[in-house]
Amino acid sequence: MPRLVIATKNQGKVIEIQSALGELPGWSFEPIPADVPSIEETGDTFLENAILKAEHYSRFVDDLTLADDSGLCVAALGGRPGVHSARYAPDPPSRIRRVLQEMESVPDGERNAVFYCALAVARGGNAIWTVLGDVAGVIAHAPSGTGGFGYDPVFLLPDLNRTMGELTTEDKNTLSARGKATAALRKFLLSL
């Protein structure tokens, strides 16, 4: 049975990707072994970082290796936190607080943001497939919802008037940047 190794130590991402892929006939999905050394994310874009990680981690396993890089780009903050989303502050609550503090004086109508998710699949140190998913929204004035992880509680989808943190897992898998990218990944895996 072919295996897809998910190259992240972030359990939230592992669970979300496994859930989005669901039961894919003939495939098993597993997290990267804990003893595999990490790599510094030095890319200037989400896609560059996803490829960098996929190629690195695929050198340590015999299976297809999936890596992602994702983050929040806020227009009023000049695109920050961007590729530094996971390192914008020490932990998720601090990252949310920092964004909300920086957005404190930004009025409605100027709170636009885009969440991006880049996925890369590699084998033996070479990327063989990539995709970039995105979803547009706005930064809420306060966190709402306990679902998801990261910036989900402050990333508001105006058409639904709900944050990503208020969505069910099923809705998030359909609407989120990672959900869109993972749908493309599912098609790719089925084509192999």
HELIX and SHEET records of a PDB file:
HELIX    1   1 GLN A   11  LEU A   21  1                                  11    
HELIX    2   2 PHE A   46  SER A   58  1                                  13    
HELIX    3   3 ALA A   75  LEU A   77  5                                   3    
HELIX    4   4 GLY A   82  ARG A   87  5                                   6    
HELIX    5   5 PRO A   92  GLU A  102  1                                  11    
HELIX    6   6 ASP A  152  VAL A  154  5                                   3    
HELIX    7   7 MET A  164  GLU A  166  5                                   3    
HELIX    8   8 THR A  169  LEU A  175  1                                   7    
HELIX    9   9 ALA A  177  SER A  191  1                                  15    
SHEET    1   A 7 SER A  28  PRO A  31  0                                        
SHEET    2   A 7 ARG A   3  ILE A   6  1                                        
SHEET    3   A 7 LEU A  64  VAL A  74  1                                        
SHEET    4   A 7 ASN A 112  ARG A 123 -1                                        
SHEET    5   A 7 ASN A 126  ILE A 139 -1                                        
SHEET    6   A 7 PHE A 155  LEU A 157 -1                                        
SHEET    7   A 7 ARG A 162  THR A 163 -1                                        
END                                                                             
